[in-house]
Amino acid sequence: MCAHYIYIPQDELESIIADLQAALNAKRSGVAASYPHAYPKAEVPVLVPEAGRLGIHVMRWGFSVTWRKDVLFNAKMETALGSKPSMWDESVRRRRCVVPSFGFYEPHKTAKHPSPKTGKPISDQYFFHMPDSDIVFMAGVFENERFSIMTTAPNQWMKDIHPRMPVVLRPDEADTWLSGDYAALADRSALRLDSVKVTA
């Protein structure tokens, strides 16, 4: 075997183990109970390239526009890459970021259940994560300290639940999104996602 490696000090290793265990628990239960959840308008950390490295920037989730009361928290990849001008063009060309997470939620497009609070029908929720990684990276764009998550057509693991999906990146694709041939990442058909139904 090798005769030289860099070891992780015990205090750091304990922290790493705690984080891994929390991620595993999140996968088993379908919810990351010990971690904060992000919703549109929340301020959360995203990864932004700066001077040849990745920097952590806290940004608000959702672009603010004058013609809509709510924020635009998703951007369609097809629109951003299309031939017609769109509000996303400049951000996609020059201001791409990576949104790190332990997974994301999507409502079922048809299945519903009674709300435990009101009794009214609400959509079933599903928690999605990658089977071979604890971390889920999502492609994003930003402007003026606000970001939006890029979405694309659903793949086979998503289409029966939701009509869209985030542009999920494998760890080795993050650099491609930030500095390479990012248009190729619109096709997520081969990217496997596991999901679990979340109980209310």
MDAnalysis code that builds the backbone (N, CA, C; Angstrom):
import MDAnalysis as mda
import numpy as np

u = mda.Universe.empty(600, n_residues=200, atom_resindex=np.repeat(np.arange(200), 3), trajectory=True)
u.add_TopologyAttr("name", ["N", "CA", "C"] * 200)
u.add_TopologyAttr("resid", np.arange(1, 201))
u.add_TopologyAttr("resname", ["MET", "CYS", "ALA", "HIS", "TYR", "ILE", "TYR", "ILE", "PRO", "GLN", "ASP", "GLU", "LEU", "GLU", "SER", "ILE", "ILE", "ALA", "ASP", "LEU", "GLN", "ALA", "ALA", "LEU", "ASN", "ALA", "LYS", "ARG", "SER", "GLY", "VAL", "ALA", "ALA", "SER", "TYR", "PRO", "HIS", "ALA", "TYR", "PRO", "LYS", "ALA", "GLU", "VAL", "PRO", "VAL", "LEU", "VAL", "PRO", "GLU", "ALA", "GLY", "ARG", "LEU", "GLY", "ILE", "HIS", "VAL", "MET", "ARG", "TRP", "GLY", "PHE", "SER", "VAL", "THR", "TRP", "ARG", "LYS", "ASP", "VAL", "LEU", "PHE", "ASN", "ALA", "LYS", "MET", "GLU", "THR", "ALA", "LEU", "GLY", "SER", "LYS", "PRO", "SER", "MET", "TRP", "ASP", "GLU", "SER", "VAL", "ARG", "ARG", "ARG", "ARG", "CYS", "VAL", "VAL", "PRO", "SER", "PHE", "GLY", "PHE", "TYR", "GLU", "PRO", "HIS", "LYS", "THR", "ALA", "LYS", "HIS", "PRO", "SER", "PRO", "LYS", "THR", "GLY", "LYS", "PRO", "ILE", "SER", "ASP", "GLN", "TYR", "PHE", "PHE", "HIS", "MET", "PRO", "ASP", "SER", "ASP", "ILE", "VAL", "PHE", "MET", "ALA", "GLY", "VAL", "PHE", "GLU", "ASN", "GLU", "ARG", "PHE", "SER", "ILE", "MET", "THR", "THR", "ALA", "PRO", "ASN", "GLN", "TRP", "MET", "LYS", "ASP", "ILE", "HIS", "PRO", "ARG", "MET", "PRO", "VAL", "VAL", "LEU", "ARG", "PRO", "ASP", "GLU", "ALA", "ASP", "THR", "TRP", "LEU", "SER", "GLY", "ASP", "TYR", "ALA", "ALA", "LEU", "ALA", "ASP", "ARG", "SER", "ALA", "LEU", "ARG", "LEU", "ASP", "SER", "VAL", "LYS", "VAL", "THR", "ALA"])
u.atoms.positions = np.array([
    [0.830, -1.193, 0.000],
    [0.000, 0.000, 0.000],
    [0.863, 1.241, 0.000],
    [0.219, 2.410, -0.026],
    [0.979, 3.653, 0.001],
    [1.660, 3.813, 1.351],
    [2.723, 4.574, 1.383],
    [3.455, 4.771, 2.634],
    [3.441, 6.227, 3.078],
    [2.475, 6.977, 2.576],
    [2.430, 8.397, 2.915],
    [1.036, 8.939, 2.614],
    [0.400, 9.543, 3.591],
    [-0.890, 10.186, 3.357],
    [-1.083, 11.295, 4.375],
    [-2.047, 12.155, 4.131],
    [-2.356, 13.246, 5.055],
    [-3.532, 12.815, 5.913],
    [-3.327, 12.752, 7.223],
    [-4.417, 12.299, 8.073],
    [-5.274, 13.461, 8.553],
    [-6.509, 13.140, 8.962],
    [-7.456, 14.135, 9.466],
    [-7.399, 14.120, 10.993],
    [-7.098, 15.245, 11.626],
    [-7.062, 15.282, 13.094],
    [-8.394, 14.841, 13.698],
    [-8.334, 14.301, 14.903],
    [-9.516, 13.693, 15.517],
    [-10.678, 14.653, 15.665],
    [-10.404, 15.901, 16.084],
    [-11.523, 16.832, 16.282],
    [-12.229, 17.149, 14.966],
    [-11.462, 17.257, 13.878],
    [-12.078, 17.496, 12.581],
    [-12.810, 16.253, 12.086],
    [-12.242, 15.079, 12.361],
    [-12.876, 13.845, 11.937],
    [-14.218, 13.644, 12.630],
    [-14.294, 14.000, 13.910],
    [-15.560, 13.883, 14.630],
    [-16.621, 14.776, 14.000],
    [-16.220, 15.969, 13.583],
    [-17.159, 16.874, 12.925],
    [-17.620, 16.308, 11.584],
    [-16.687, 15.730, 10.823],
    [-17.029, 15.135, 9.539],
    [-17.996, 13.971, 9.725],
    [-17.730, 13.127, 10.721],
    [-18.602, 11.979, 10.990],
    [-20.000, 12.453, 11.368],
    [-20.071, 13.501, 12.173],
    [-21.378, 14.039, 12.571],
    [-22.153, 14.534, 11.363],
    [-21.460, 15.221, 10.455],
    [-22.122, 15.723, 9.246],
    [-22.586, 14.576, 8.351],
    [-21.738, 13.554, 8.195],
    [-22.118, 12.405, 7.376],
    [-23.305, 11.665, 7.971],
    [-23.303, 11.519, 9.297],
    [-24.410, 10.826, 9.947],
    [-25.713, 11.599, 9.771],
    [-25.636, 12.908, 9.879],
    [-26.834, 13.731, 9.684],
    [-27.355, 13.583, 8.257],
    [-26.436, 13.540, 7.295],
    [-26.851, 13.375, 5.902],
    [-27.487, 12.017, 5.675],
    [-26.910, 10.968, 6.291],
    [-27.478, 9.623, 6.160],
    [-28.862, 9.562, 6.800],
    [-29.003, 10.202, 7.954],
    [-30.313, 10.229, 8.610],
    [-31.335, 10.947, 7.743],
    [-30.890, 12.010, 7.074],
    [-31.785, 12.762, 6.193],
    [-32.258, 11.880, 5.050],
    [-31.365, 11.076, 4.493],
    [-31.740, 10.197, 3.392],
    [-32.733, 9.141, 3.865],
    [-32.504, 8.587, 5.048],
    [-33.387, 7.522, 5.537],
    [-34.779, 8.046, 5.840],
    [-34.848, 9.248, 6.403],
    [-36.144, 9.775, 6.818],
    [-36.829, 10.602, 5.736],
    [-36.037, 11.070, 4.776],
    [-36.600, 11.913, 3.730],
    [-36.631, 13.388, 4.087],
    [-36.230, 13.734, 5.278],
    [-36.152, 15.147, 5.661],
    [-34.860, 15.379, 6.428],
    [-34.238, 16.515, 6.174],
    [-33.016, 16.877, 6.890],
    [-33.408, 17.657, 8.143],
    [-33.891, 16.923, 9.143],
    [-34.474, 17.554, 10.321],
    [-33.470, 18.402, 11.091],
    [-32.194, 18.010, 11.072],
    [-31.213, 18.737, 11.874],
    [-30.572, 19.894, 11.112],
    [-31.004, 20.128, 9.878],
    [-30.459, 21.220, 9.083],
    [-31.571, 22.196, 8.720],
    [-31.207, 23.466, 8.525],
    [-32.234, 24.438, 8.140],
    [-32.724, 24.203, 6.719],
    [-33.986, 24.486, 6.493],
    [-34.585, 24.361, 5.168],
    [-34.603, 25.728, 4.499],
    [-34.440, 25.734, 3.183],
    [-34.448, 26.985, 2.423],
    [-35.726, 27.082, 1.606],
    [-36.284, 28.272, 1.579],
    [-37.466, 28.581, 0.784],
    [-37.184, 29.872, 0.008],
    [-37.941, 30.136, -1.058],
    [-37.743, 31.402, -1.768],
    [-37.751, 32.600, -0.823],
    [-36.875, 33.544, -1.091],
    [-36.616, 34.766, -0.317],
    [-35.669, 34.533, 0.857],
    [-35.284, 33.270, 1.126],
    [-34.337, 32.996, 2.210],
    [-32.935, 33.439, 1.791],
    [-32.109, 33.818, 2.772],
    [-30.707, 34.125, 2.530],
    [-29.887, 32.890, 2.862],
    [-29.200, 32.359, 1.856],
    [-28.468, 31.096, 2.001],
    [-27.116, 31.202, 1.300],
    [-26.157, 30.330, 1.674],
    [-24.848, 30.366, 1.013],
    [-24.866, 29.672, -0.343],
    [-24.234, 30.276, -1.324],
    [-24.038, 29.676, -2.643],
    [-22.562, 29.804, -3.003],
    [-22.115, 28.997, -3.957],
    [-20.710, 28.977, -4.366],
    [-20.543, 29.761, -5.661],
    [-19.611, 30.707, -5.625],
    [-19.386, 31.609, -6.752],
    [-17.899, 31.612, -7.095],
    [-17.547, 31.490, -8.387],
    [-16.124, 31.555, -8.752],
    [-15.581, 32.963, -8.586],
    [-14.395, 33.046, -7.990],
    [-13.750, 34.351, -7.822],
    [-12.240, 34.162, -7.769],
    [-11.550, 34.823, -8.658],
    [-10.080, 34.805, -8.706],
    [-9.511, 33.386, -8.712],
    [-10.092, 32.531, -9.540],
    [-9.557, 31.187, -9.685],
    [-9.932, 30.201, -8.603],
    [-10.835, 30.579, -7.711],
    [-11.279, 29.650, -6.668],
    [-12.764, 29.850, -6.413],
    [-13.324, 28.990, -5.575],
    [-14.742, 29.115, -5.224],
    [-14.890, 29.908, -3.938],
    [-15.743, 30.905, -3.971],
    [-16.042, 31.670, -2.777],
    [-17.454, 31.397, -2.310],
    [-17.695, 31.568, -1.025],
    [-19.023, 31.386, -0.445],
    [-19.670, 32.755, -0.297],
    [-20.817, 32.935, -0.939],
    [-21.554, 34.192, -0.854],
    [-22.955, 33.912, -0.313],
    [-23.389, 34.690, 0.629],
    [-24.762, 34.579, 1.120],
    [-25.643, 35.454, 0.241],
    [-26.633, 34.810, -0.391],
    [-27.526, 35.538, -1.300],
    [-28.975, 35.196, -0.990],
    [-29.869, 36.049, -1.479],
    [-31.297, 35.821, -1.305],
    [-31.823, 35.002, -2.483],
    [-32.635, 33.988, -2.182],
    [-33.151, 33.095, -3.211],
    [-34.330, 33.744, -3.930],
    [-34.117, 34.106, -5.171],
    [-35.173, 34.660, -6.005],
    [-34.824, 36.016, -6.574],
    [-34.942, 36.151, -7.889],
    [-34.743, 37.440, -8.545],
    [-35.966, 38.319, -8.288],
    [-35.717, 39.579, -8.038],
    [-36.795, 40.539, -7.848],
    [-37.073, 41.236, -9.184],
    [-38.352, 41.272, -9.572],
    [-38.735, 41.923, -10.829],
    [-39.907, 42.867, -10.567],
    [-40.009, 43.895, -11.388],
    [-41.043, 44.912, -11.175],
    [-42.425, 44.423, -11.595],
    [-42.487, 43.474, -12.512],
    [-43.757, 43.047, -13.079],
    [-44.384, 41.855, -12.364],
    [-43.820, 41.487, -11.225],
    [-44.377, 40.355, -10.476],
    [-44.253, 40.613, -8.989],
    [-45.305, 40.284, -8.253],
    [-45.294, 40.519, -6.812],
    [-44.301, 39.603, -6.114],
    [-44.235, 38.334, -6.515],
    [-43.337, 37.369, -5.899],
    [-42.001, 37.351, -6.632],
    [-41.005, 36.646, -6.068],
    [-39.695, 36.551, -6.700],
    [-39.666, 35.411, -7.715],
    [-38.714, 35.467, -8.642],
    [-38.495, 34.385, -9.609],
    [-37.372, 33.507, -9.070],
    [-37.755, 32.379, -8.474],
    [-36.760, 31.536, -7.818],
    [-36.266, 30.395, -8.703],
    [-36.874, 30.198, -9.867],
    [-36.414, 29.212, -10.846],
    [-36.266, 29.884, -12.207],
    [-35.337, 29.390, -12.994],
    [-35.131, 29.869, -14.367],
    [-35.073, 28.665, -15.287],
    [-35.837, 28.682, -16.366],
    [-35.833, 27.562, -17.304],
    [-34.561, 27.581, -18.149],
    [-33.867, 26.457, -18.146],
    [-32.641, 26.342, -18.923],
    [-32.929, 26.538, -20.417],
    [-34.053, 26.010, -20.880],
    [-34.395, 26.132, -22.300],
    [-34.573, 27.594, -22.702],
    [-35.170, 28.384, -21.824],
    [-35.347, 29.816, -22.093],
    [-34.003, 30.529, -22.118],
    [-33.166, 30.203, -21.128],
    [-31.865, 30.864, -21.026],
    [-30.949, 30.534, -22.198],
    [-31.096, 29.345, -22.765],
    [-30.239, 28.933, -23.875],
    [-30.890, 29.151, -25.233],
    [-32.146, 29.619, -25.237],
    [-32.882, 29.785, -26.481],
    [-32.384, 30.947, -27.322],
    [-32.915, 31.032, -28.516],
    [-32.491, 32.082, -29.449],
    [-33.150, 33.433, -29.165],
    [-34.288, 33.413, -28.463],
    [-34.967, 34.664, -28.138],
    [-34.335, 35.301, -26.904],
    [-34.233, 36.635, -26.874],
    [-33.682, 37.309, -25.690],
    [-34.548, 37.045, -24.452],
    [-33.895, 36.917, -23.302],
    [-34.625, 36.722, -22.043],
    [-33.895, 37.451, -20.926],
    [-34.560, 37.591, -19.793],
    [-33.966, 38.265, -18.649],
    [-32.792, 37.495, -18.058],
    [-32.646, 36.218, -18.441],
    [-31.617, 35.365, -17.862],
    [-30.305, 35.402, -18.654],
    [-30.323, 35.970, -19.855],
    [-29.189, 35.855, -20.773],
    [-27.859, 36.270, -20.153],
    [-27.812, 37.465, -19.588],
    [-26.553, 37.983, -19.047],
    [-26.075, 37.179, -17.851],
    [-26.997, 36.784, -16.990],
    [-26.616, 35.998, -15.810],
    [-26.079, 34.630, -16.202],
    [-26.724, 33.995, -17.179],
    [-26.249, 32.677, -17.608],
    [-24.867, 32.794, -18.242],
    [-24.625, 33.843, -18.999],
    [-23.318, 34.007, -19.642],
    [-22.214, 34.371, -18.649],
    [-22.536, 35.212, -17.666],
    [-21.465, 35.790, -16.843],
    [-21.588, 35.573, -15.338],
    [-22.758, 35.157, -14.851],
    [-22.947, 35.090, -13.403],
    [-23.572, 33.745, -13.010],
    [-22.826, 32.678, -13.240],
    [-23.299, 31.345, -12.855],
    [-22.765, 31.002, -11.468],
    [-23.559, 30.272, -10.710],
    [-23.163, 29.848, -9.369],
    [-23.610, 28.410, -9.149],
    [-23.173, 27.833, -8.041],
    [-23.568, 26.486, -7.664],
    [-24.274, 26.562, -6.317],
    [-25.426, 25.923, -6.229],
    [-26.228, 25.926, -5.001],
    [-26.062, 24.564, -4.328],
    [-25.366, 24.503, -3.182],
    [-25.156, 23.216, -2.503],
    [-26.318, 22.875, -1.575],
    [-26.640, 21.582, -1.497],
    [-27.737, 21.147, -0.621],
    [-27.545, 19.679, -0.251],
    [-28.363, 19.209, 0.679],
    [-28.436, 17.782, 0.984],
    [-29.563, 17.122, 0.188],
    [-30.298, 17.888, -0.574],
    [-31.415, 17.359, -1.354],
    [-32.483, 18.426, -1.494],
    [-33.501, 18.119, -2.291],
    [-34.547, 19.106, -2.550],
    [-35.915, 18.425, -2.578],
    [-36.955, 19.230, -2.472],
    [-38.329, 18.738, -2.421],
    [-39.093, 19.130, -3.677],
    [-40.005, 18.264, -4.076],
    [-40.931, 18.585, -5.159],
    [-42.320, 18.059, -4.790],
    [-43.370, 18.830, -5.102],
    [-44.731, 18.338, -4.867],
    [-45.155, 17.413, -6.008],
    [-45.951, 16.406, -5.687],
    [-46.476, 15.513, -6.725],
    [-47.460, 16.288, -7.588],
    [-47.412, 16.034, -8.897],
    [-48.236, 16.822, -9.813],
    [-49.725, 16.523, -9.700],
    [-50.101, 15.364, -9.147],
    [-51.532, 15.058, -9.012],
    [-51.918, 14.529, -7.625],
    [-51.070, 13.728, -7.004],
    [-51.425, 13.076, -5.737],
    [-51.531, 14.085, -4.597],
    [-52.610, 13.961, -3.818],
    [-52.836, 14.870, -2.697],
    [-53.264, 14.085, -1.457],
    [-53.206, 14.754, -0.318],
    [-53.667, 14.195, 0.942],
    [-54.226, 15.333, 1.795],
    [-55.086, 15.025, 2.772],
    [-55.650, 16.089, 3.615],
    [-54.580, 16.710, 4.511],
    [-54.575, 18.015, 4.576],
    [-53.656, 18.701, 5.473],
    [-54.006, 18.372, 6.919],
    [-53.011, 18.003, 7.752],
    [-53.301, 17.734, 9.162],
    [-53.758, 18.971, 9.921],
    [-53.458, 20.158, 9.364],
    [-53.841, 21.401, 10.040],
    [-55.232, 21.871, 9.637],
    [-55.513, 21.827, 8.322],
    [-56.770, 22.403, 7.837],
    [-57.751, 21.380, 7.285],
    [-57.252, 20.194, 6.970],
    [-58.105, 19.181, 6.355],
    [-58.280, 19.356, 4.854],
    [-57.779, 20.458, 4.315],
    [-57.895, 20.702, 2.878],
    [-56.837, 19.889, 2.122],
    [-57.126, 19.517, 0.863],
    [-56.158, 18.728, 0.090],
    [-54.875, 19.515, -0.200],
    [-53.738, 18.885, 0.043],
    [-52.438, 19.464, -0.305],
    [-51.630, 18.412, -1.060],
    [-50.702, 18.863, -1.865],
    [-49.916, 17.950, -2.687],
    [-48.978, 17.096, -1.844],
    [-48.850, 15.822, -2.214],
    [-47.846, 14.960, -1.598],
    [-46.462, 15.522, -1.922],
    [-45.565, 15.485, -0.949],
    [-44.218, 16.003, -1.128],
    [-43.215, 14.849, -1.226],
    [-42.218, 15.029, -2.088],
    [-41.156, 14.037, -2.239],
    [-39.798, 14.708, -2.053],
    [-38.922, 13.998, -1.348],
    [-37.562, 14.476, -1.110],
    [-36.628, 13.742, -2.064],
    [-35.853, 14.489, -2.852],
    [-34.943, 13.911, -3.843],
    [-33.493, 14.092, -3.412],
    [-32.703, 13.065, -3.662],
    [-31.265, 13.132, -3.405],
    [-30.552, 12.203, -4.373],
    [-29.236, 12.306, -4.406],
    [-28.452, 11.458, -5.292],
    [-28.051, 10.188, -4.549],
    [-28.126, 9.033, -5.212],
    [-27.822, 7.773, -4.521],
    [-26.349, 7.587, -4.187],
    [-25.468, 8.303, -4.890],
    [-24.029, 8.081, -4.707],
    [-23.303, 9.292, -4.120],
    [-24.037, 10.240, -3.586],
    [-23.405, 11.422, -3.006],
    [-24.305, 12.012, -1.930],
    [-23.711, 12.424, -0.825],
    [-24.492, 13.071, 0.233],
    [-24.872, 14.500, -0.144],
    [-24.116, 15.095, -1.046],
    [-24.332, 16.481, -1.424],
    [-25.002, 16.551, -2.798],
    [-25.985, 17.424, -2.924],
    [-26.632, 17.676, -4.208],
    [-26.307, 19.107, -4.621],
    [-25.575, 19.238, -5.721],
    [-25.281, 20.557, -6.271],
    [-26.315, 20.896, -7.336],
    [-26.781, 22.135, -7.336],
    [-27.728, 22.600, -8.342],
    [-27.154, 23.816, -9.057],
    [-27.374, 23.868, -10.375],
    [-26.890, 24.997, -11.160],
    [-27.733, 26.231, -10.856],
    [-27.073, 27.357, -10.701],
    [-27.785, 28.597, -10.427],
    [-27.185, 29.769, -11.174],
    [-27.916, 30.859, -11.189],
    [-27.433, 32.130, -11.731],
    [-27.723, 33.211, -10.697],
    [-26.962, 34.304, -10.756],
    [-27.171, 35.347, -9.747],
    [-27.055, 36.733, -10.353],
    [-27.599, 37.688, -9.609],
    [-27.530, 39.106, -9.981],
    [-27.875, 39.931, -8.754],
    [-27.014, 40.907, -8.441],
    [-27.268, 41.803, -7.302],
    [-27.579, 41.051, -6.015],
    [-26.740, 40.056, -5.714],
    [-26.858, 39.278, -4.473],
    [-28.162, 38.503, -4.367],
    [-28.766, 38.205, -5.509],
    [-29.931, 37.324, -5.565],
    [-29.632, 36.208, -6.550],
    [-30.159, 35.003, -6.293],
    [-29.895, 33.891, -7.188],
    [-31.188, 33.156, -7.528],
    [-31.118, 32.410, -8.612],
    [-32.229, 31.580, -9.049],
    [-31.658, 30.230, -9.463],
    [-32.426, 29.178, -9.246],
    [-31.988, 27.821, -9.596],
    [-32.468, 27.486, -11.000],
    [-31.555, 26.984, -11.818],
    [-31.888, 26.582, -13.174],
    [-32.692, 25.281, -13.151],
    [-33.707, 25.195, -14.013],
    [-34.499, 23.972, -14.123],
    [-34.482, 23.470, -15.560],
    [-34.831, 22.197, -15.716],
    [-34.837, 21.573, -17.030],
    [-35.948, 20.532, -17.092],
    [-36.037, 19.845, -18.224],
    [-37.060, 18.808, -18.385],
    [-36.814, 17.674, -17.398],
    [-37.869, 17.048, -16.891],
    [-37.700, 15.972, -15.911],
    [-37.127, 14.716, -16.564],
    [-36.302, 14.004, -15.816],
    [-35.806, 12.724, -16.318],
    [-36.710, 11.594, -15.830],
    [-36.316, 10.349, -16.081],
    [-37.181, 9.211, -15.768],
    [-37.455, 9.056, -14.278],
    [-36.574, 9.571, -13.437],
    [-36.778, 9.453, -11.991],
    [-37.640, 10.591, -11.443],
    [-37.906, 11.589, -12.258],
    [-38.679, 12.744, -11.817],
    [-40.028, 12.858, -12.510],
    [-40.144, 12.429, -13.748],
    [-41.287, 12.783, -14.591],
    [-42.641, 12.348, -14.054],
    [-42.712, 11.243, -13.309],
    [-44.002, 10.802, -12.779],
    [-44.436, 11.608, -11.564],
    [-43.521, 12.384, -11.012],
    [-43.823, 13.164, -9.808],
    [-43.982, 14.646, -10.117],
    [-43.075, 15.192, -10.931],
    [-43.097, 16.642, -11.167],
    [-42.699, 16.948, -12.605],
    [-43.285, 17.990, -13.230],
    [-43.005, 18.278, -14.638],
    [-41.687, 19.014, -14.900],
    [-40.977, 19.427, -13.863],
    [-39.680, 20.080, -14.020],
    [-38.728, 19.530, -12.976],
    [-37.441, 19.788, -13.160],
    [-36.454, 19.413, -12.141],
    [-35.302, 20.408, -12.166],
    [-34.612, 20.576, -11.026],
    [-33.424, 21.428, -11.037],
    [-32.359, 20.828, -11.942],
    [-31.474, 21.685, -12.441],
    [-30.302, 21.185, -13.159],
    [-29.318, 20.710, -12.090],
    [-29.452, 19.431, -11.736],
    [-28.609, 18.826, -10.708],
    [-27.255, 18.496, -11.318],
    [-26.200, 18.818, -10.590],
    [-24.835, 18.612, -11.060],
    [-24.143, 17.531, -10.257],
    [-23.486, 16.613, -10.941],
    [-22.576, 15.711, -10.247],
    [-21.400, 16.550, -9.751],
    [-20.706, 16.085, -8.689],
    [-19.586, 16.891, -8.169],
    [-18.566, 17.282, -9.234],
    [-18.299, 16.381, -10.198],
    [-17.307, 16.699, -11.224],
    [-17.856, 17.578, -12.342],
    [-19.142, 17.935, -12.260],
    [-19.742, 18.807, -13.274],
    [-19.851, 20.260, -12.821],
    [-19.569, 20.514, -11.552],
    [-19.690, 21.879, -11.036],
    [-18.782, 22.835, -11.805],
    [-17.555, 22.402, -12.074],
    [-16.634, 23.271, -12.801],
    [-17.099, 23.511, -14.238],
    [-17.728, 22.471, -14.838],
    [-18.251, 22.635, -16.194],
    [-19.341, 23.697, -16.210],
    [-20.212, 23.680, -15.213],
    [-21.259, 24.685, -15.141],
    [-20.672, 26.088, -14.973],
    [-19.654, 26.197, -14.153],
    [-19.096, 27.509, -13.850],
    [-18.195, 28.061, -14.948],
    [-17.511, 27.164, -15.689],
    [-16.519, 27.699, -16.619],
    [-16.401, 26.944, -17.935],
    [-17.180, 25.892, -18.135],
    [-17.011, 25.088, -19.333],
    [-18.192, 25.138, -20.276],
    [-18.450, 24.019, -20.945],
    [-19.548, 23.909, -21.908],
    [-20.845, 23.630, -21.150],
    [-21.340, 24.647, -20.476],
    [-22.464, 24.476, -19.570],
    [-23.759, 24.103, -20.278],
    [-23.910, 24.428, -21.540],
    [-25.148, 24.122, -22.261],
    [-25.421, 22.628, -22.298],
    [-24.357, 21.819, -22.316],
    [-24.523, 20.369, -22.367],
    [-25.189, 19.833, -21.103],
    [-25.159, 20.592, -20.024],
    [-25.715, 20.127, -18.753],
    [-27.235, 20.237, -18.692],
    [-27.854, 20.795, -19.722],
    [-29.316, 20.877, -19.743],
    [-29.953, 19.497, -19.798],
    [-29.267, 18.531, -20.384],
    [-29.784, 17.159, -20.489],
    [-29.405, 16.381, -19.239],
    [-30.376, 16.153, -18.375],
    [-30.151, 15.422, -17.129],
    [-30.790, 14.031, -17.179],
    [-31.018, 13.515, -18.370],
    [-31.729, 12.240, -18.533],
    [-30.997, 11.065, -17.908],
    [-29.662, 11.117, -17.846],
    [-28.896, 9.982, -17.315],
    [-28.541, 10.149, -15.842],
    [-28.955, 11.258, -15.231],
    [-28.592, 11.502, -13.835],
    [-29.627, 10.883, -12.908],
    [-29.246, 9.844, -12.195],
    [-30.180, 9.139, -11.328],
    [-30.463, 9.930, -10.055],
    [-31.724, 9.942, -9.677],
    [-32.157, 10.549, -8.426],
    [-32.990, 9.540, -7.647],
    [-32.764, 9.466, -6.358],
    [-33.619, 8.671, -5.496],
    [-34.605, 9.605, -4.789],
    [-35.770, 9.086, -4.465],
    [-36.762, 9.926, -3.800],
    [-37.509, 9.131, -2.747],
    [-38.062, 9.855, -1.800],
    [-38.877, 9.258, -0.761],
    [-40.051, 10.184, -0.474],
    [-41.209, 9.626, -0.304],
    [-42.380, 10.426, 0.026],
    [-42.263, 10.932, 1.454],
    [-42.541, 12.199, 1.636],
    [-42.423, 12.826, 2.952],
    [-43.793, 12.864, 3.597],
    [-43.871, 12.372, 4.809],
    [-45.144, 12.413, 5.530],
    [-45.311, 13.769, 6.169],
    [-46.536, 14.268, 6.162],
    [-46.820, 15.599, 6.706],
    [-46.777, 15.579, 8.212],
])
